Every structure is written in structure tokens, then in C-alpha cells.
Amino acid sequence: MKKIKCRKISKGVGEGVSLVSNAPISFLGDVDPKTGLIVNKNHPLYGKSIEGKVLIFPTGRGSTVGSYILYQLSKNGKAPKAIIMKEAEPIIAVGAIISNIPLVDKPEVFEFKDGERITVDADHNEIIVH
């Protein structure tokens, strides 16, 4: 087990299997809010589901509507369990806060792999890789 310090953006604790992207994500256009699938054919995660995952990506990009898409994902039961970002920005931060999705950024190290079981404990500024 490895513990990584980070910065809390949105409170809470979430646990799941990691899904890692080295490319930024725009929730408007990259993600289908009804299915939780990455639908942008040019995105490295194309065809994968973010539902129930610990979604890890460097930063967001795109429209302010992305906050609402995160909220829709949550209402549809298709949201990630938690989000880890290298550098959070206001669009993703607002979306995570209104959707009660734990969000942290600035981890001590940013070396994650797909398929790891991860707990994001935003309340204690900690990521646990099991």
C-alpha cells in the first residue's frame, strides 16, 4: 500500500479502480452524460466508461458546461467515484463540488496505472494505492 499526499478540492472519500488518461478531458464533448462513456474518437480513453472509476487525468479543457455534464453524470449514476488531477481548474472543481465527487489535485507523485484499486480521501488530503 502506498499513501500519496495531495490537495483537497472537493470533499469526501471515493474508492474504485483507476482509469488513467495522459490527455486532458473536456466533459462537454468527450463524455456522454447518459452512459459515462468517453465518446470523443480522438481521445485516448475512447470507448471506455468512467462510471465507478477513480478517474485520473492531468487537467480539464473546454466549456463551462463541463461542470453541468459532471452533475448530469452524477444524477444518472454514471459519475466517477473520485477524480485525481495534476492541476484542477474551476470547471472541473465546480462540477465535482455540486456533484459530491471527491476531487484532489497536486499529488506528490503523478504516476498512476490503469486498474489499480485506489482510495481518494480528500478530507485527509490523501490518495491510497492498494
N, CA, C and O atoms as a DFTB+ gen file, in Angstrom:
520 C
 N C O
     1  1       0.843      -1.178       0.000
     2  2       0.000       0.000       0.000
     3  2       0.888       1.241       0.000
     4  3       1.895       1.309       0.706
     5  1       0.484       2.224      -0.817
     6  2       1.255       3.469      -0.911
     7  2       0.324       4.640      -0.619
     8  3      -0.786       4.694      -1.147
     9  1       0.763       5.573       0.212
    10  2      -0.013       6.769       0.526
    11  2       0.657       7.974      -0.116
    12  3       1.868       8.170      -0.008
    13  1      -0.162       8.774      -0.786
    14  2       0.332       9.944      -1.512
    15  2      -0.412      11.178      -1.007
    16  3      -1.643      11.203      -1.005
    17  1       0.312      12.176      -0.589
    18  2      -0.307      13.430      -0.151
    19  2      -0.772      14.227      -1.364
    20  3      -0.173      14.147      -2.437
    21  1      -1.835      14.990      -1.188
    22  2      -2.410      15.770      -2.285
    23  2      -3.172      16.956      -1.702
    24  3      -3.177      17.170      -0.490
    25  1      -3.819      17.727      -2.584
    26  2      -4.607      18.880      -2.143
    27  2      -6.092      18.605      -2.359
    28  3      -6.487      18.164      -3.438
    29  1      -6.913      18.859      -1.353
    30  2      -8.359      18.666      -1.466
    31  2      -8.984      19.811      -2.260
    32  3      -8.720      20.985      -2.000
    33  1      -9.825      19.440      -3.240
    34  2     -10.631      20.424      -3.959
    35  2     -12.104      20.231      -3.615
    36  3     -12.803      21.198      -3.312
    37  1     -12.582      18.981      -3.659
    38  2     -13.965      18.643      -3.324
    39  2     -13.942      17.539      -2.275
    40  3     -13.282      16.516      -2.455
    41  1     -14.664      17.751      -1.181
    42  2     -14.601      16.843      -0.034
    43  2     -15.164      15.460      -0.330
    44  3     -15.868      15.238      -1.315
    45  1     -14.821      14.538       0.568
    46  2     -15.383      13.201       0.502
    47  2     -14.331      12.124       0.316
    48  3     -13.139      12.395       0.167
    49  1     -14.818      10.894       0.329
    50  2     -13.965       9.727       0.135
    51  2     -14.578       8.883      -0.975
    52  3     -15.778       8.610      -0.970
    53  1     -13.749       8.475      -1.918
    54  2     -14.204       7.612      -3.005
    55  2     -13.181       6.538      -3.287
    56  3     -11.975       6.770      -3.206
    57  1     -13.678       5.355      -3.620
    58  2     -12.761       4.244      -3.902
    59  2     -13.216       3.527      -5.157
    60  3     -14.411       3.361      -5.402
    61  1     -12.238       3.105      -5.950
    62  2     -12.555       2.372      -7.163
    63  2     -11.290       1.981      -7.892
    64  3     -10.177       2.162      -7.398
    65  1     -11.488       1.445      -9.073
    66  2     -10.380       1.052      -9.935
    67  2      -9.982       2.263     -10.767
    68  3     -10.842       3.003     -11.246
    69  1      -8.690       2.463     -10.938
    70  2      -8.210       3.647     -11.650
    71  2      -8.406       3.539     -13.161
    72  3      -8.291       2.466     -13.754
    73  1      -8.703       4.685     -13.754
    74  2      -8.746       4.852     -15.204
    75  2      -7.917       6.096     -15.489
    76  3      -8.291       7.202     -15.097
    77  1      -6.794       5.914     -16.171
    78  2      -5.809       6.978     -16.318
    79  2      -5.754       7.496     -17.744
    80  3      -5.712       6.720     -18.699
    81  1      -5.755       8.804     -17.877
    82  2      -5.541       9.458     -19.167
    83  2      -4.369      10.425     -19.041
    84  3      -4.280      11.175     -18.069
    85  1      -3.490      10.408     -20.003
    86  2      -2.419      11.405     -20.037
    87  2      -2.858      12.659     -20.774
    88  3      -2.136      13.656     -20.800
    89  1      -4.051      12.610     -21.377
    90  2      -4.592      13.754     -22.111
    91  2      -5.652      14.454     -21.271
    92  3      -6.331      13.800     -20.479
    93  1      -5.813      15.762     -21.422
    94  2      -6.889      16.479     -20.732
    95  2      -8.261      15.932     -21.146
    96  3      -8.401      15.308     -22.199
    97  1      -9.263      16.175     -20.305
    98  2     -10.637      15.758     -20.606
    99  2     -11.541      16.976     -20.576
   100  3     -11.468      17.797     -19.661
   101  1     -12.394      17.085     -21.584
   102  2     -13.480      18.056     -21.592
   103  2     -14.759      17.271     -21.379
   104  3     -15.106      16.417     -22.195
   105  1     -15.457      17.547     -20.300
   106  2     -16.693      16.791     -20.061
   107  2     -17.767      17.156     -21.082
   108  3     -18.694      16.375     -21.294
   109  1     -17.667      18.318     -21.715
   110  2     -18.567      18.659     -22.805
   111  2     -17.920      18.201     -24.106
   112  3     -16.992      18.831     -24.612
   113  1     -18.421      17.108     -24.629
   114  2     -17.922      16.622     -25.905
   115  2     -17.104      15.352     -25.811
   116  3     -17.131      14.537     -26.734
   117  1     -16.379      15.161     -24.724
   118  2     -15.577      13.941     -24.574
   119  2     -16.371      12.823     -23.886
   120  3     -16.090      11.644     -24.102
   121  1     -17.372      13.190     -23.050
   122  2     -18.067      12.210     -22.216
   123  2     -19.576      12.282     -22.467
   124  3     -20.157      13.367     -22.505
   125  1     -20.202      11.112     -22.639
   126  2     -21.660      11.055     -22.770
   127  2     -22.270      11.037     -21.365
   128  3     -22.028      10.096     -20.609
   129  1     -23.062      12.066     -20.999
   130  2     -23.601      12.131     -19.639
   131  2     -24.639      11.050     -19.338
   132  3     -24.940      10.809     -18.169
   133  1     -25.184      10.405     -20.345
   134  2     -26.180       9.349     -20.108
   135  2     -25.545       7.987     -19.862
   136  3     -26.094       7.162     -19.133
   137  1     -24.373       7.750     -20.480
   138  2     -23.745       6.427     -20.381
   139  2     -22.440       6.422     -19.588
   140  3     -22.026       5.377     -19.084
   141  1     -21.791       7.576     -19.474
   142  2     -20.489       7.646     -18.820
   143  2     -19.344       7.177     -19.709
   144  3     -18.220       6.993     -19.242
   145  1     -19.640       6.986     -20.998
   146  2     -18.599       6.552     -21.932
   147  2     -17.850       7.738     -22.513
   148  3     -18.434       8.799     -22.733
   149  1     -16.551       7.561     -22.763
   150  2     -15.770       8.552     -23.491
   151  2     -16.141       8.394     -24.967
   152  3     -15.911       7.339     -25.559
   153  1     -16.709       9.436     -25.552
   154  2     -17.250       9.337     -26.913
   155  2     -16.434      10.099     -27.956
   156  3     -16.733      10.024     -29.147
   157  1     -15.416      10.826     -27.524
   158  2     -14.546      11.532     -28.458
   159  2     -13.574      10.526     -29.073
   160  3     -12.706       9.993     -28.382
   161  1     -13.723      10.272     -30.367
   162  2     -12.894       9.257     -31.038
   163  2     -11.411       9.598     -31.029
   164  3     -10.575       8.716     -31.223
   165  1     -11.076      10.854     -30.808
   166  2      -9.671      11.271     -30.790
   167  2      -9.052      11.231     -29.387
   168  3      -7.872      11.535     -29.216
   169  1      -9.859      10.853     -28.384
   170  2      -9.342      10.814     -27.015
   171  2      -8.763       9.420     -26.721
   172  3      -9.332       8.416     -27.150
   173  1      -7.642       9.349     -25.997
   174  2      -7.030       8.044     -25.693
   175  2      -7.948       7.080     -24.929
   176  3      -7.738       5.868     -24.983
   177  1      -8.959       7.593     -24.219
   178  2      -9.874       6.722     -23.471
   179  2     -11.146       6.416     -24.259
   180  3     -12.121       5.938     -23.678
   181  1     -11.160       6.674     -25.545
   182  2     -12.354       6.459     -26.362
   183  2     -12.945       5.053     -26.137
   184  3     -12.248       4.040     -26.195
   185  1     -14.267       5.043     -25.879
   186  2     -14.978       3.782     -25.706
   187  2     -14.969       3.233     -24.284
   188  3     -15.665       2.259     -23.996
   189  1     -14.190       3.845     -23.390
   190  2     -14.124       3.370     -22.005
   191  2     -15.142       4.108     -21.138
   192  3     -15.509       5.249     -21.423
   193  1     -15.587       3.445     -20.087
   194  2     -16.549       4.027     -19.154
   195  2     -15.832       4.607     -17.940
   196  3     -14.897       4.009     -17.408
   197  1     -16.288       5.785     -17.513
   198  2     -15.734       6.396     -16.307
   199  2     -16.581       6.060     -15.080
   200  3     -16.200       6.394     -13.959
   201  1     -17.713       5.411     -15.278
   202  2     -18.635       5.081     -14.192
   203  2     -17.950       4.242     -13.119
   204  3     -17.382       3.188     -13.404
   205  1     -18.013       4.729     -11.879
   206  2     -17.493       3.985     -10.747
   207  2     -15.978       3.906     -10.656
   208  3     -15.444       3.210      -9.793
   209  1     -15.281       4.613     -11.538
   210  2     -13.817       4.574     -11.560
   211  2     -13.232       5.728     -10.732
   212  3     -13.924       6.689     -10.396
   213  1     -11.956       5.603     -10.420
   214  2     -11.191       6.761      -9.961
   215  2     -10.549       7.301     -11.228
   216  3      -9.603       6.720     -11.759
   217  1     -11.072       8.412     -11.698
   218  2     -10.639       8.994     -12.965
   219  2      -9.433       9.895     -12.721
   220  3      -9.474      10.804     -11.892
   221  1      -8.360       9.624     -13.459
   222  2      -7.099      10.345     -13.252
   223  2      -6.677      10.967     -14.569
   224  3      -6.519      10.272     -15.573
   225  1      -6.494      12.289     -14.562
   226  2      -6.066      12.980     -15.773
   227  2      -5.358      14.276     -15.384
   228  3      -5.534      14.772     -14.271
   229  1      -4.551      14.829     -16.310
   230  2      -3.714      15.970     -15.919
   231  2      -4.505      17.247     -15.642
   232  3      -4.271      17.918     -14.636
   233  1      -5.441      17.582     -16.530
   234  2      -6.218      18.806     -16.362
   235  2      -7.450      18.736     -17.240
   236  3      -7.563      17.865     -18.102
   237  1      -8.365      19.652     -17.016
   238  2      -9.556      19.723     -17.855
   239  2      -9.317      20.689     -19.005
   240  3      -8.328      21.422     -19.038
   241  1     -10.245      20.665     -19.938
   242  2     -10.212      21.651     -21.022
   243  2     -11.652      21.871     -21.471
   244  3     -12.503      20.991     -21.343
   245  1     -11.898      23.037     -21.987
   246  2     -13.187      23.239     -22.612
   247  2     -14.183      24.078     -21.837
   248  3     -13.836      24.838     -20.933
   249  1     -15.392      23.912     -22.216
   250  2     -16.504      24.780     -21.863
   251  2     -16.903      24.706     -20.388
   252  3     -16.695      23.699     -19.710
   253  1     -17.481      25.809     -19.923
   254  2     -18.031      25.856     -18.567
   255  2     -19.204      24.897     -18.400
   256  3     -19.563      24.554     -17.274
   257  1     -19.804      24.460     -19.502
   258  2     -20.891      23.482     -19.425
   259  2     -20.374      22.156     -18.866
   260  3     -21.163      21.330     -18.408
   261  1     -19.074      21.947     -18.899
   262  2     -18.480      20.728     -18.347
   263  2     -18.879      20.493     -16.895
   264  3     -19.037      19.346     -16.477
   265  1     -19.044      21.570     -16.118
   266  2     -19.485      21.423     -14.720
   267  2     -20.851      20.756     -14.665
   268  3     -21.083      19.866     -13.847
   269  1     -21.754      21.191     -15.537
   270  2     -23.098      20.633     -15.566
   271  2     -23.093      19.187     -16.069
   272  3     -23.892      18.371     -15.609
   273  1     -22.202      18.867     -17.005
   274  2     -22.108      17.486     -17.501
   275  2     -21.690      16.557     -16.356
   276  3     -22.217      15.452     -16.225
   277  1     -20.757      17.002     -15.540
   278  2     -20.381      16.199     -14.364
   279  2     -21.589      15.990     -13.456
   280  3     -21.794      14.892     -12.939
   281  1     -22.374      17.020     -13.264
   282  2     -23.581      16.924     -12.440
   283  2     -24.570      15.930     -13.060
   284  3     -25.165      15.117     -12.353
   285  1     -24.739      16.001     -14.374
   286  2     -25.632      15.056     -15.065
   287  2     -25.135      13.618     -14.897
   288  3     -25.931      12.715     -14.638
   289  1     -23.842      13.403     -15.041
   290  2     -23.273      12.070     -14.838
   291  2     -23.632      11.545     -13.447
   292  3     -23.992      10.379     -13.285
   293  1     -23.530      12.414     -12.456
   294  2     -23.846      12.023     -11.087
   295  2     -25.324      11.670     -10.957
   296  3     -25.669      10.645     -10.369
   297  1     -26.191      12.508     -11.500
   298  2     -27.646      12.262     -11.426
   299  2     -28.024      10.963     -12.145
   300  3     -28.963      10.279     -11.736
   301  1     -27.304      10.626     -13.205
   302  2     -27.581       9.415     -13.974
   303  2     -26.873       8.173     -13.409
   304  3     -26.993       7.084     -13.971
   305  1     -26.142       8.334     -12.308
   306  2     -25.431       7.199     -11.718
   307  2     -24.248       6.737     -12.555
   308  3     -23.841       5.579     -12.458
   309  1     -23.691       7.618     -13.371
   310  2     -22.596       7.269     -14.280
   311  2     -21.297       8.012     -13.966
   312  3     -20.350       7.967     -14.751
   313  1     -21.250       8.690     -12.829
   314  2     -20.084       9.514     -12.482
   315  2     -18.934       8.653     -11.957
   316  3     -19.147       7.525     -11.512
   317  1     -17.727       9.188     -12.013
   318  2     -16.609       8.506     -11.353
   319  2     -16.779       8.560      -9.835
   320  3     -17.457       9.445      -9.314
   321  1     -16.166       7.618      -9.130
   322  2     -16.213       7.608      -7.658
   323  2     -15.357       8.715      -7.071
   324  3     -15.636       9.214      -5.981
   325  1     -14.306       9.100      -7.802
   326  2     -13.401      10.155      -7.358
   327  2     -12.573      10.601      -8.562
   328  3     -12.483       9.898      -9.569
   329  1     -11.976      11.777      -8.439
   330  2     -11.144      12.321      -9.507
   331  2      -9.814      12.773      -8.911
   332  3      -9.764      13.416      -7.862
   333  1      -8.737      12.414      -9.616
   334  2      -7.395      12.900      -9.285
   335  2      -6.888      13.659     -10.502
   336  3      -6.899      13.136     -11.616
   337  1      -6.445      14.893     -10.287
   338  2      -5.903      15.695     -11.384
   339  2      -4.515      16.185     -11.006
   340  3      -4.192      16.359      -9.831
   341  1      -3.712      16.399     -12.024
   342  2      -2.400      17.004     -11.776
   343  2      -2.618      18.446     -11.331
   344  3      -1.996      18.917     -10.379
   345  1      -3.514      19.141     -12.037
   346  2      -3.825      20.545     -11.714
   347  2      -5.305      20.772     -11.990
   348  3      -5.725      20.792     -13.147
   349  1      -6.090      20.940     -10.945
   350  2      -7.521      21.183     -11.114
   351  2      -7.753      22.606     -11.597
   352  3      -6.983      23.514     -11.285
   353  1      -8.816      22.788     -12.357
   354  2      -9.218      24.134     -12.778
   355  2     -10.690      24.322     -12.413
   356  3     -11.368      23.346     -12.093
   357  1     -11.196      25.553     -12.454
   358  2     -12.523      25.852     -11.900
   359  2     -13.678      25.044     -12.498
   360  3     -14.619      24.723     -11.773
   361  1     -13.645      24.706     -13.774
   362  2     -14.775      23.994     -14.396
   363  2     -14.955      22.619     -13.757
   364  3     -16.063      22.257     -13.361
   365  1     -13.879      21.860     -13.658
   366  2     -13.961      20.526     -13.068
   367  2     -14.223      20.649     -11.560
   368  3     -14.985      19.862     -10.998
   369  1     -13.597      21.626     -10.911
   370  2     -13.784      21.799      -9.466
   371  2     -15.252      22.056      -9.135
   372  3     -15.803      21.426      -8.232
   373  1     -15.880      22.963      -9.849
   374  2     -17.296      23.270      -9.601
   375  2     -18.160      22.040      -9.866
   376  3     -19.052      21.726      -9.079
   377  1     -17.900      21.352     -10.961
   378  2     -18.667      20.152     -11.287
   379  2     -18.554      19.093     -10.205
   380  3     -19.549      18.466      -9.843
   381  1     -17.353      18.889      -9.688
   382  2     -17.151      17.882      -8.642
   383  2     -17.849      18.304      -7.351
   384  3     -18.454      17.473      -6.674
   385  1     -17.769      19.583      -7.008
   386  2     -18.366      20.058      -5.753
   387  2     -19.892      19.914      -5.794
   388  3     -20.487      19.405      -4.844
   389  1     -20.531      20.357      -6.887
   390  2     -22.002      20.274      -6.943
   391  2     -22.481      18.829      -7.106
   392  3     -23.652      18.533      -6.868
   393  1     -21.591      17.943      -7.505
   394  2     -21.951      16.539      -7.718
   395  2     -21.517      15.636      -6.567
   396  3     -21.742      14.427      -6.608
   397  1     -20.894      16.218      -5.541
   398  2     -20.386      15.440      -4.392
   399  2     -19.415      14.349      -4.817
   400  3     -19.466      13.232      -4.303
   401  1     -18.530      14.672      -5.755
   402  2     -17.485      13.752      -6.187
   403  2     -16.175      14.210      -5.546
   404  3     -15.747      15.340      -5.783
   405  1     -15.526      13.364      -4.739
   406  2     -14.237      13.762      -4.176
   407  2     -13.235      14.076      -5.298
   408  3     -13.074      13.300      -6.240
   409  1     -12.579      15.212      -5.178
   410  2     -11.596      15.654      -6.175
   411  2     -10.371      16.165      -5.450
   412  3     -10.471      16.985      -4.538
   413  1      -9.216      15.676      -5.862
   414  2      -7.941      16.156      -5.330
   415  2      -7.024      16.482      -6.500
   416  3      -7.208      15.982      -7.609
   417  1      -6.040      17.321      -6.236
   418  2      -5.022      17.596      -7.251
   419  2      -3.659      17.749      -6.583
   420  3      -3.523      17.613      -5.367
   421  1      -2.664      18.031      -7.402
   422  2      -1.287      18.217      -6.958
   423  2      -0.774      17.069      -6.088
   424  3      -0.217      17.312      -5.017
   425  1      -0.954      15.820      -6.534
   426  2      -0.383      14.712      -5.742
   427  2       1.138      14.810      -5.730
   428  3       1.751      15.343      -6.656
   429  1       1.733      14.283      -4.660
   430  2       3.202      14.308      -4.532
   431  2       3.871      13.688      -5.750
   432  3       4.904      14.169      -6.216
   433  1       3.276      12.621      -6.258
   434  2       3.746      11.997      -7.495
   435  2       2.528      11.807      -8.393
   436  3       1.407      11.645      -7.911
   437  1       2.762      11.829      -9.704
   438  2       1.650      11.652     -10.647
   439  2       1.966      10.462     -11.544
   440  3       2.040      10.585     -12.767
   441  1       2.147       9.328     -10.920
   442  2       2.471       8.097     -11.653
   443  2       1.453       7.036     -11.266
   444  3       1.646       6.290     -10.305
   445  1       0.371       6.981     -12.025
   446  2      -0.695       6.022     -11.758
   447  2      -0.848       5.115     -12.973
   448  3      -0.498       5.484     -14.094
   449  1      -1.381       3.917     -12.723
   450  2      -1.614       2.947     -13.787
   451  2      -3.093       2.596     -13.820
   452  3      -3.787       2.693     -12.807
   453  1      -3.570       2.189     -14.991
   454  2      -4.933       1.674     -15.102
   455  2      -5.070       0.421     -14.254
   456  3      -4.136      -0.371     -14.132
   457  1      -6.255       0.254     -13.670
   458  2      -6.587      -0.988     -12.987
   459  2      -6.126      -1.100     -11.546
   460  3      -6.301      -2.151     -10.930
   461  1      -5.543      -0.048     -10.993
   462  2      -5.140      -0.082      -9.585
   463  2      -6.359       0.246      -8.720
   464  3      -7.184       1.078      -9.100
   465  1      -6.474      -0.397      -7.571
   466  2      -7.532      -0.032      -6.634
   467  2      -7.027       1.160      -5.815
   468  3      -5.987       1.095      -5.160
   469  1      -7.793       2.244      -5.875
   470  2      -7.353       3.492      -5.265
   471  2      -8.467       4.062      -4.396
   472  3      -9.641       4.037      -4.766
   473  1      -8.076       4.574      -3.240
   474  2      -8.982       5.323      -2.379
   475  2      -8.535       6.774      -2.382
   476  3      -7.371       7.074      -2.114
   477  1      -9.461       7.671      -2.686
   478  2      -9.194       9.104      -2.591
   479  2      -9.879       9.598      -1.325
   480  3     -11.107       9.625      -1.244
   481  1      -9.090       9.982      -0.351
   482  2      -9.619      10.538       0.900
   483  2      -9.315      12.032       0.880
   484  3      -8.326      12.498       1.445
   485  1     -10.194      12.758       0.215
   486  2      -9.984      14.203       0.066
   487  2     -10.016      14.903       1.417
   488  3      -9.327      15.903       1.619
   489  1     -10.810      14.381       2.337
   490  2     -10.937      15.021       3.649
   491  2      -9.618      15.024       4.424
   492  3      -9.393      15.874       5.285
   493  1      -8.748      14.057       4.102
   494  2      -7.447      13.982       4.773
   495  2      -6.289      14.229       3.805
   496  3      -5.141      13.905       4.109
   497  1      -6.598      14.809       2.627
   498  2      -5.565      15.152       1.639
   499  2      -4.668      13.958       1.319
   500  3      -3.442      14.059       1.344
   501  1      -5.315      12.808       1.014
   502  2      -4.533      11.593       0.850
   503  2      -5.114      10.696      -0.249
   504  3      -6.329      10.558      -0.388
   505  1      -4.215      10.098      -1.017
   506  2      -4.548       9.078      -2.015
   507  2      -3.886       7.792      -1.539
   508  3      -2.700       7.776      -1.210
   509  1      -4.665       6.715      -1.507
   510  2      -4.117       5.423      -1.085
   511  2      -4.197       4.475      -2.274
   512  3      -5.279       4.206      -2.796
   513  1      -3.034       3.971      -2.699
   514  2      -2.965       2.982      -3.774
   515  2      -2.811       1.625      -3.096
   516  3      -1.792       1.361      -2.456
   517  1      -3.821       0.763      -3.233
   518  2      -3.821      -0.525      -2.510
   519  2      -2.983      -1.563      -3.227
   520  3      -2.874      -2.697      -2.761
